[in-house]
Amino acid sequence: QVQFVESGGGLVQPGGSLSLSCEVSGIVFGHYIMAWYRQIPGKERELVATITAGGSEDYEPLTAGRFTISRDNSARTVYLEMRRLRSEDTAVYYCNAKLSWSSPLVGNWGQGTRVIVSS
């Protein structure tokens, strides 16, 4: 069974930085596209960034240039480095995986990690 364990969230001031981690089990991690999502209170979950098995990164416009996604296949972990945080980045952040761009997410959302950007 696939399991995602997100960590690293917390309270940070606007303009600050935070690093998130997501440890994955139950899949052959190195074969999957990994993705970070977030859910802002009152809104649907939205895509933040993706990274392919080969390491190619892609970002949604609101986070491009501020966030960096990376992965360590040996550690079965995907990371999200967040810089120049804004109040609108306040959300619960989740990771998930898909085998290809046309595949569905493997599902089984983890508990997420909460990021609060506030002074």
SULSULSUL-V920867 format. One record per helix or strand of 2 or more residues. SS is the DSSP state (@ for helix, = for strand). FROM is the first residue (numbers start at 1). LEN is the number of residues. If there is no record, write none. Layout:
<<SS;FROM;LEN> <SS;FROM;LEN>>
//
This chain:
<<=;3;5> <=;10;3> <=;18;8> <@;29;3> <=;33;7> <=;45;7> <=;57;3> <=;67;6> <@;73;3> <=;77;6> <@;87;3> <=;91;8> <=;113;5>>
//
